[in-house]
Amino acid sequence: MSGKTLTRADLAEAVVRKVGLPRNESQELVELVLNEISESLARGEQVKLSSFGSFGIRQKGERIGRNPKTGKEVPITPRRVLVFRPSNIMKDRINSGRSRRGKSAD
């Protein structure tokens, strides 16, 4: 792994290079897309991006946890959590890249 993190600025720069929009419009476009995804998830809607994956919200119930320092049991409140399921195309893309580097030359 390269260790690099993809940022909003990187996404906007990719839009500038590949689409040709001015930098400020590219940044605005990236923000609009990310905001729409965030707002849809906040409303409890599922977000599906073809060839990429699906984002959704899962409800987790209350449960008992344990404080690792003291060992004392504490209740963990119910909450909603974000889940991501990659598409099969994305899984294949990720795994084919790894398998090529990991193959030995016999």
C-alpha positions in Angstrom: 0.0 0.0 0.0 1.2 3.5 -0.8 0.0 5.0 2.4 -1.5 8.0 0.6 -4.9 9.3 1.6 -7.2 10.5 -1.1 -8.6 13.9 -0.1 -11.4 16.2 -1.4 -8.7 18.4 -3.0 -7.4 15.3 -4.8 -10.8 14.5 -6.1 -11.3 18.1 -7.3 -7.9 18.0 -9.0 -8.9 14.8 -10.8 -12.1 16.5 -12.1 -9.9 19.4 -13.3 -7.6 17.1 -15.2 -10.2 14.7 -16.6 -13.2 16.9 -17.2 -11.6 20.2 -17.7 -13.7 22.3 -15.3 -12.1 25.2 -13.6 -10.6 24.4 -10.2 -13.2 26.3 -8.1 -16.1 24.6 -10.0 -14.5 21.2 -9.6 -14.2 21.8 -5.8 -17.9 22.9 -5.7 -18.9 19.8 -7.7 -17.1 17.4 -5.3 -18.7 19.1 -2.3 -22.2 18.9 -3.9 -21.8 15.2 -4.5 -20.4 14.4 -1.1 -23.1 16.5 0.6 -25.9 14.7 -1.4 -24.5 11.4 -0.3 -24.2 12.5 3.4 -27.7 14.0 3.4 -29.2 10.9 1.9 -27.6 8.7 4.5 -28.7 11.0 7.3 -32.3 10.5 6.0 -31.8 6.7 6.3 -31.6 6.2 2.5 -29.2 3.7 0.9 -26.7 5.1 -1.6 -25.7 2.8 -4.5 -22.8 3.8 -6.8 -22.6 1.4 -9.7 -19.3 -0.4 -10.0 -18.2 1.0 -6.7 -20.5 -0.1 -3.8 -23.4 0.7 -1.5 -23.5 2.8 1.6 -26.2 2.3 4.1 -27.2 2.8 7.8 -27.6 -0.1 10.2 -29.3 0.2 13.6 -27.3 -1.3 16.5 -29.2 -2.1 19.6 -28.1 -1.5 23.2 -25.5 -3.9 24.6 -23.2 -4.3 27.5 -19.6 -3.4 27.0 -16.6 -3.5 29.3 -14.2 -0.7 30.2 -10.8 -2.1 29.2 -9.0 -0.2 32.0 -11.3 -1.1 34.9 -13.1 -4.1 33.6 -16.3 -2.6 34.7 -19.4 -3.3 32.6 -21.0 -0.3 31.0 -24.1 0.0 28.8 -23.5 1.0 25.1 -26.4 3.0 23.9 -28.3 2.1 20.7 -27.0 4.0 17.6 -27.0 4.0 13.9 -23.7 3.1 12.1 -22.6 3.6 8.5 -21.8 0.5 6.5 -20.2 0.1 3.1 -20.5 -2.9 0.8 -18.1 -2.9 -2.1 -19.5 -4.1 -5.5 -18.2 -7.3 -7.0 -16.5 -5.1 -9.7 -14.7 -3.2 -6.9 -13.7 -6.4 -5.1 -12.3 -7.8 -8.4 -10.4 -4.6 -9.1 -8.8 -4.5 -5.7 -8.0 -8.2 -5.6 -6.6 -8.3 -9.2 -4.2 -5.5 -8.3 -3.0 -7.3 -5.2 -2.6 -10.7 -6.9 -0.4 -9.4 -9.7 2.1 -8.0 -7.2 1.9 -11.0 -5.0 2.5 -13.7 -7.7 5.9 -15.4 -7.7 7.8 -15.7 -10.9 8.1 -19.5 -11.4 
